[in-house]
Amino acid sequence: QRRPPRAREARAHAHGAMDLEDLVSGYTGAGRIHRLLFIAEHSTELRPAAVRQVVDLLRTSNNTALYCEVFDRRFPNVCGEMGLVKDAAWVDATDRKAGQQLDRLEQELNAHKSNLNKDAIRASHNEIGDFFASRGDYGGALKSYVRTRDYCTTPKHTVDMCLSVVRVSVLMNNYTHVVNYIAKADQAQGLGEDSEAAAKFHACAGLAKMDSGAFEPAARAFLEVRGDADLGDVVCARDVGLYGGLCALASFSRRELRTQVVENHAFRCLLELTPDLQRAVEAFHASRYAECFASLERLRPRLALDLRAWSHAGALLAKVRSRALVNYFSPYRAVDMGRMAQAFGCDVPALEKELEGLINAGTIAARIDSHRKVLYGKDEDPRQNTYSKTVALGDEFLVECRALLLRVNLLKSDFVVKRATEDANA
């Protein structure tokens, strides 16, 4: 299922200089198809090549509904311009074969149920779920996978069931199910022994948290990935490095960035799959902010065509810039805005506007001298702050004492409102 677009910024950044194969490499099956469709919808230059690949991939699958949708509703003009014609005979033959396969699977399931063979019943439900997933019916696949829960006899079966549900739930953009079944998998005793499954669950948990805008928990989930986290139709290793690195830049302190990202050998291997982001992380940690944001700007077109990250790209990059401005100013009481603009690779008016927004939001405790173009930190009096906190605590204590005395006097005078049931019992 396709998520409706939440912004149009992706269209502004998409351009033909990007390599289509590089954008979809690492994905297989439905994941590759959905990403190609997303690129075709958001990039006019890459649309013809993307649509052609989609048609070729769908011809090797059983998803005839999406195949017809591409020709009839989504890209009829593009298909006509490229001379692509819908193969109605193939659609009919595939649907007929799929109907026969489903009948056979249901007959096998009924036979296993009559024999009360739990393992065979679970395997049949899994086969039916795989069948529905291959047809693009993710709702039907989800129901079949969930039905295997009653027939799981070992912790490994429970983990496999949860992983199947999580995978198809991500394809449906149903992240509530993702969170719930990751929690169920955590309760299974066999998850700790299966490092590959644990890595996949951590990666999908990161996707769920990133989708909700919780970038710091998302970064921590991606950083927990150890081993092979490839779910080719959902997430690949490069995604883990890309999403985890961006979320860490947007939410981690410099110390956390050094200990958990820069010095994390396991995660650096994933980060190296996206060289621009690796350079941005290293430049941010070294306070080379102009170099950092130049690398992030080169990364922006890729983010604009990323199925999972495009709707969060603007917020993530804005948070990274805000954190960089705060880090730059924090050691000083006064900063020349000309030098600050040079360090960030922008002009003074644009920097002044950014700083105004941060000051109004309370992110930076400072004031701007617009005439001299100097940013001054606000001098805080520790003694006055301590006195104010003490007075506030005293006022709060007085309010609580008065409320307590009032309650004691009411109880002493037997001035209590009882419920009707208590009166009846009395």
Buried (B, 14 or more C-beta within 10 A) or exposed (E): EEEEBEEEBBBEBBEEEBEBEEBBEBBBBBBBBBBBBBBBBBBEBBBBBBBBBBBEBBEEBBBBEBBBBBBEEBBEEBBEEBEBEBBEEEBEEBBEEBEEBBEEBEEBBEEBBEEEBBEBBBBBBBBBBBBBBBBBBBEBBBBBBBBBBEBBEEBBBBBBBBBBBBBBBBBBBBBEBBBBBBEBBBEBEBBEEBEEBBBBBBBBBBBBBBBEEBBBBBBBBBBBBEBEBBBEBBBBBBBBBBBBBBBBBBBBEBEBBEEBBBEBEEBBEBBEBBEBBBBBBBBBBEEBBBBBBBBBBBBBBBBBBBBBBBBBBBEBBEBBBBBBBEBBBEEEEEBBBEEBBBBBBBEBEEBBEBBEEBBEEEBBEBEBEEEEBBBBBEEEEEEEEEEEEEEEEEEEEEEEEEEEEEEEEEEEEEEEEEEEEEEEEE
